[in-house]
Amino acid sequence: MKYVLVLDVGTTNMKVAIVNEKGDIISQEVKKINLIQSAEGAAEHDPQELWANFLDISKKIITNFEGDISLLIFSGYQFGFLPIDKKGNSLMNMVTLLDTRSQNIMNEVKERFSFEEIYQKTGCPPAFNYTIARILWLKKEKPEIFAKTYKFLDIKSFFTFKLTGKCYTEPSLASVTQLLDIKTQKWDEELIKRLGIEKDQLPDLVPGNVIVDTVKKEIAKEMGLEKVVPIMLGVYDGGAMILGMGGYKKSAVCNLGTTAMFRSAYNEPLLDKTGQFRLQTYALLPGMWAIGGAVNNAGVVLEWFRNNISNGMSYDQINEEASKVKAGSEGLICFPFLTGERDPRIGSLSTGSFFGLKTFHNLSHMARSIYEGVGYGLNMIKTALEENDVNLKRLTVGGSGSKSDVWVQILANIFNIPVTKSKTENATLIGESMVAFSQLGVYKDIEQAGEVMIKLGKSFEPQTSSVKTYEVYYNFFVKMIQNYRDMYTLHTQLINSLGEEEKWQ
C-alpha cells in the first residue's frame, strides 16, 4: 500500500493528511489559521505562522508513517500574494483572496491593459483579486516594499521555497496572476513587461503532476520523516475539489466554503464568447482546464450572520430557521457581496444588502435568503456555461456548506439539476491524491483513479414548484444587479469623501 502526504492551505484552516491509494484518509490534522484583517480591507496570513503550523501538524500525523510516505503534494488557495527579498525574507504578510485593498487600483489596470486582451490571453476577467492589480497596488501604496521585492510568491511557491530553497509554482495558481498564457500554460512575457516587472521575479513554472524536487534533509527531519521525499505541486484547492468529486464528463462541482465555486474540468480553454467575461478559465493539468467561476461570498456571509445577527446560533440552528420559510423567502432577497465580487457585472466595489425587507420578515427569512442569494450568484456561472454550449447533467457539492441539506436542496432547485453530496468533507485531499497516484503509476489516469477513490453520498432532485419560484427570483436578482452597479460606485465615492473620523463613527 502506498501513501501520500497532502498539504492543503485554505483561508481559515490548514490541513495535513496521509491518504492511501484507495482514497482513505488514514491520518489528518487541522489547524486554524489566523486571518489578519483591518478596516482598510486587509485580509492576510502571517507567513511564519503558516510555516510553523505546517511543521507542527506534519510531525503529529507522520508518527508511525515515518518511512512510508511516497510523495508530498500541495493544495492551496488562489490569489495568495507575498513579496520576498533576495535573502528570502518576507516583506509583508501573505495577502489572501479576501483582501480588498487593491480594488481602487482598477482604473490604473485599465489604463495599462485592455481587459479584452487580458481575458483572451489569460482567461481572467478584470478583477482586483488578480496579481496584476496586487502588484500595481503594492507599487503605489508600498513603494519601499516594491523596490525591495526579489520574487512575488503565491502560497505554493512560499512552501516550496521553505522546503527546497527554490520557488516553484504550477499553472492552476499561475492562472490567477493574469500573466499566464491560458493556451500554452507559460508566462506571457509581453504582459509581464507591460506590468513593469521581470519574468525572473515570478516563480519557476512546472506542471502540477510532475515531481519537481525533494524536501531538504534538514526539513524532512523537522517534519519527522525518516527519508527525503519527492515533491509534486498538484493543483489549486478548487481544482483538486473538481477532480476529487468527479467534475468531468458533463458534470460540475460546487465547493461551499468561505468562498464558493462552480466549475467543471474541460479539455480546452473555453472562454465566454459573449464578451462579458463571465467565465474564469484556469489551467489545471496538461490537456485539462477548469472552466466556470467562483464567488467571493458564501460561507463568509453565513459566518457574519451567525456572529452579528443570530446572537451566536449554531449552524444547525440556522439551518432549522431557514427551513421554516418557503422558497423565495417571501420576497426578501439577499445580495451577499460583503467582500466585493469577481464577476465584472457585480464588481469589486459591491457591498452586501437585503432587498424587500418588510415588518413580517424575521431571522428565519434572512437566513434562507442568504442561502438563496449565494445560490443565485452561483447560478449566474451555470447560466454562462450553458450560453457557451456547456450543458451539465449533474452537480456534486462539497465543502462545509454542504453539511446543510437545506442549502443543498435550495441549490438543486435553483440550478434545476440533480445535486449529490460528496461523501467525504475532504474532496480536495482526495483530488490531490488522485493526481499523485496517477503519476506514481498506481492508476493509468485521473478517471481510473476516480473510479476507486471518489465516494459520493446523498442526492437531491429538483422540486418542480420551487424550481419555478426560483426562476422568477433569479431573473429579478440579475436585473437588480444591473441597477445596483452604479450605486456601488456612488456609495464608494461617498465613503471616500468622508474623513476617517466621520467614516467609521
N, C-alpha and C positions, 0 to 999 in steps of 0.2 A: 504493500500500500504506500502510495506517495502522498506527501503533504506539502502544501504551500503556505507561506506566511503572507497575509494580506494586511496592508495598512490602508485605512480609509479615514481621511481627514474631512470632516464636514464643518459647517459654520458654527455648530453648537457642541458637537461631540467628536471625539477621536475614537476609532475602533481599531484594535489589532486582533486578528483571528488566525487560527490554524484550520485549514479546510482540506478535506481529503478528496480523492478523485470521484467519489460518489456524490459529492455535493453536501456532505455533512460537515457542519461547523463543530469541530472537535473541542476547541477551546476559544474563548473570546473574552476580552476585557474592554470596557468602555470608560472613557474619562471625559468629563465635561470640560469644554474649552471656554475660557473667559472671553466674552466679546466686549472689547473696549469701545464705548460709544460716547458721543458728545452731541450737544445741541446743534453744532455746526454740520452734522451729518456723518461724522467719522464712525466707522464700524471696522475694527481692526483686531488682529490677533498678535500677541507677543511671540515673536519667533523663538525666543529662548524657552518660553513655556511649552510651545509646540514640541520642541526637541526633547525637553525634559520629560514630558508626558509620554512620548514615544518610547524612550529608553525604559521608563518606569513600567509601563504596561507590557512591553515586549518581554522583559525579564520574568514577569509573572506568568505569562501564558506559555513561554518556551520551556519552562520547567517540565521535565520528563520527556521533552521532544528535542533536546539539545542537539542530537546528531541526526535527526530525521527530516529536517527541513530541506526541500529540494530547490526552493526558489523564494525570493521576496518580490512581491508585486504590489504596485501602488494604486490607490484610488484617491481622488481628491476633488475639491470644488474648483470650478472655473472662476475666472476673474481675480484670482489672487495676484497681488502686485507688491513686490518687495525690492527696493534698490539696495545693492550692497557695494562696498568699496573694494579696492584691489586686494585688501587683506582678508576679504570675505566677511567683514563686519556688516551687520545690518545697519542701515542708515535711518530707518524708521520702522514702525510696526508693519506687519503684513496687512495690506488693505484687502478687505473681503468684498464679495458681491453686494453686500448690503450697504456699503459706503456710498453716500450720495454727493460727496463734496465736488466731484468733477462735473456735476450736471450743468453748472453755469459756464462751462468752457465750450459748450457745443457750437456756439457761433464761430469760435475760432477754428474748430474742427471743420465746419462748413466752408470757411474761407480757404483752408489749405487743401481740402479734398472734396471731390464730387461724391456725394452719398451714393449715387447710382454706380459710379465706378468702383467704390469700395465694396458695394454689395455684390456686383458681378464678379469681382476678383476674389472676395473672401467669404461670401455667404452671410456676412454680418450686416444687419440693418444699422442705421445710425442710432446710437445709444451711448449714454455716458459711462456705462459699465466697462466698455472695452478699453484695451490698453492704450490705444491712440489718445483717447480723452484723458486717461490717467497720466500719461507722460506729459501732455501739454499742460495739465493742471499742475503737475509737480514743477515743471519749468517756470510757470507763472507764480505759483504760491510759495514754493520752497526752492528757490534757485540755488541756494547753497548746497542742498542735497542733490539736486540735478547735476550740478557741476562735479560732484564727487563720485557720481554713480559709475561703477565699473560694469555691472551687469544688472539687468532687470529680470528678476526671478518670479516664477509662479510657485504654487505650493509644492509641485513635484520637483522642480529644479532646486528648490530650497532643500528638500530632503536628500536628493541625490548628491548635492554639494556636501552636505553634512556626512553622508555615508561613504562617498567615494573621493571627495575633493574635486569633483568635476560637475559642471552644470548641464544636465540633460533635461529635455522636455520632449513631449510627443504631440502628434498632430491634433488630438482632441482638445488639449489645453491651449496649444498654439493657435487654434482656430479663433479663440476669443481675443486675440491681440488685434485683430483686423489687419494683420501683417502677413498672414499665411495665404498663399495661393490655394484655393479650395480644390482645384482640379489636380495640380501637381503635388500638393501636400508639402510644398517647400516654401521657405521665406520669400516674400516678394521684395526684391532689393530696391525697386523703384519707389514703393510706398515707404520703405524704411528710410531711404534717402530724403524723401519729401518731409518726413516727420522730423528730421534733424538729428537722428541718432545713427550709430554704426551697427552693422549687422553683428559684429563681434560682441555687442552689448546684450544680445539675446542668447538664450541657452542653445547648446547643440541640439539639433532636431533629429530624433530617431523614431522609427515605428514603434508602436506600443506593444507589439507582440514579438519582439526580438530581445535577446539578452544583450545588455549594453555594457555591463561592468560587474564587479563584485564588491561586496561590503569590505571595507578596510579591516584588517585583522584586529586592530585595537577596538574598533567599534563593534565588531562581531563579539568580542569578549565582553564588552559592556552590555550587550543585548542578551548574553547568556548562551550564545551559540558555541558549539564545540568546533565548528569548521566555518570557513569562509563560504558564503552562499552567493550565487549569481543573482542579478537584479534585472527585472523586467518592468517597464513603466506602466503597462496596461493602458486603460483609457480613463476619462474623467468619470466622476461618480454617476452622473446621469446616463452616460454611455454604457457603463457597467450595468446599470439598472435595466437598460434596454435589453442587453444580452441576457442578464440573469432572470428576466421574466418572459423571454421568448418574443421580443418585439420585432419580428421579421416575418416575411411571407404574409403580407396584408394584415398584420397585427401591429398594434401600437402599445405603448406602456405610458402610464401616468404615475409619477412619483409625487406623493403628497407629503412633503416635508415642510421645513421652514419656508422654502420656495416650492414651486411645483413645475413640472414639465410634462409635455405631451409630445412624444416622439416615436419614430419608427426607424429601424435600420433599413437602408435602401442601397441599391447597387450603383447609384450615380448621384452626383452632387446637384440635386434638384433645387432650383431657385424659384421664387414667386414670379410667374410670368406676367402678372398684372402690374408690376412696377410699384407695388405698395409695401414691399419689404416685409411681408407678413411672416415669411418662413425664415428661421435661423438655421442655416445648414452648416454642420460641423463635420470635419474629417473624423473618422472613428478608427478604422484599421485599413490596411491596404485593400482597395476594392470595396470599401464599405463606408457609408456616410450616415450620420444621424440627421434626419430631417424632421422638421416640426418647429417647436418653440417652447418657451418657458415663461413663467410669470414670477415676478419677484415676491409676490404677496400671496401666501397660502397659510401655512401653519403659524407664521408670524402674526397674522391678523387674529387668529383664534387665541394665541397666547396673550396678545394685547387685550382682547375681550375678557379673557379669564382674569387677568391681573387688575384690570381697571374698571370693568363694568359688572362682572358677575360676582364680585366680592369673594373671589378665590374659589369658585366652584371647581370640582374635578372635571376632567374632560368627559367622563361618563355621565356626570350630571348635566353638562352642557348638551350632550347628545340627547339625553332624555327630554330636556326642554325643547330642543329643535324638533323632536319627533311629535310634539303636541300640535304643531302648526301644519296647515295644508301647503301643498306645492304653491309657490309664488309668494309665500309669507304675507298673504292678504295685502298685497300692494307695496310692501316695504322692500326696497332694493338696496343692497349694499354695493358700493363701488370701493373695493378693498385695496386701494392703492396707497397704503401707508408709506411705502419706501420708493415711490416712483415706479415706472414700468418700462420694460424693454420694447414693447410693441410701439412703434412710432406713431400709431394712431392714438395712443393714450399719452405717451410721452414721459420724459424723466421728471417733469415738473408736477406731475399729477399727485393728488392727495386723496385720502380716504373720506368717504361720506356715506350717510344713509339718506335715501331719497324716498319721499312719500310717507314720512312719519306722521302718524295720527294718534289721537288720545288713546285708542284701544290697543295700540301696539305695545308690547312689553318685551321683557328679556328673551322670551322664547322666540318671538318674531325676529329679533336682532340676531340671535344665534343661527337660526335657519337661514336668514338672508346672507350671512357670511358664507355659509357653505355654498349657497346658490351663486353668490357673486363670484367666488373663486371658480365655480363651475362654468359660469358664463364666460369668464376670461379665458379659460382653457378651451371652451367651445369655439372661440374665435380662431384658435390654432387649428382645430379639427376642420372647421369650415374652410380655412385657407388651404389645407391639404386637399380637400375634396375639389376645390376650384382649380387645383393644379393636377387633377386626374389621379389622385391617390385615394382610393376608396377602401376604407378599413372595414374588416369584418368583425373584429373583436378588440377588446382592450383589457390589459392586465394592469391592476393598480397595486402599488406598494407604498412604503413609507409609513411614518407614524400616523398620518391621517387616515390610512386605510383600515385602521382598527375600528373606525366608526362605520357600522352598517348603514346608518342614516346617510352619511356623506356619500358612501359608495353607491347607494341606491339613487340618490339625487343625481350623481354623475351619469349613471345608466340612463336615467330619464332625460337629462339634458342632451346627452350625446346620441341617444336613441340607438345604441348598440349594446350587446351583452358585455358586462364588465365582470372580470374574475379577479379575486384577491390572490396575491402572491401568498403562498402558504408560509413562507419564511419572511421575517421582517428584514432580512439582510440580503436581499437580492443583489445589491451592489457587490457584496463579498463573493457571492456565487458567480456573478458575471465576470469579475476579475479572475476568479479561479478557472472558469471555462477557457479564458484566453491562455492562462498559464498551462493548463493540462493539454490543451490543443497543441501548443508549441513544444511541450515536453514529450509528445508522441503517444500520450495515453489515448487521445481521440484524434481522428483524422481531420476534423474541423469543428467550428463552433456549433454547428447544428447537431452533430453527433454528440458532442459534449452536453448540449442542452437536453437531449432526449433522456439522459441519465440524471443530470444534476438539477434540472428545474423542477420545482414542486409547487403546484397550484392548489388553491383552496376553493372557497365558496364562490358561486357565480350569482349574478343579479341580472335579471331580464328587464328590459324597459317596460314600464307600466303605461298603457295606452293613454289613459286620461291625463296623467301627469306630463307625458310627452307633449301633448297638445298645449297644455298650460305653459310649459317651459319654452315652447317655440315662440309664443306670443311675448313672454317676458324677455327672452333673449334678444329678439328683434328690437324691443324697446331699449334694452341695455346698450346695444350697439349704437342706436340713434342718439341716446343721451351722451355717449362718449364723444360723438361728433360735435355736440353742442358744448360739452364741458371743456374741450381742448383750449379754446381761447380764454376761458375763465381761469384755468390753471395758471396760465401765463400772467394774467392780470393780478391774480392772487399773490404770485411770487413777487411781482413788481411792488405790490402793496407792502408786503412784509419787508422787502429790501429797502423801502423808502423810510422805514421807521428806524429810530435809533435803537441801540442794544437794550436800553432800559425799557423803552416802550414796547419793543418786540416781544420780550419774554416776561412782562409783568403779569 
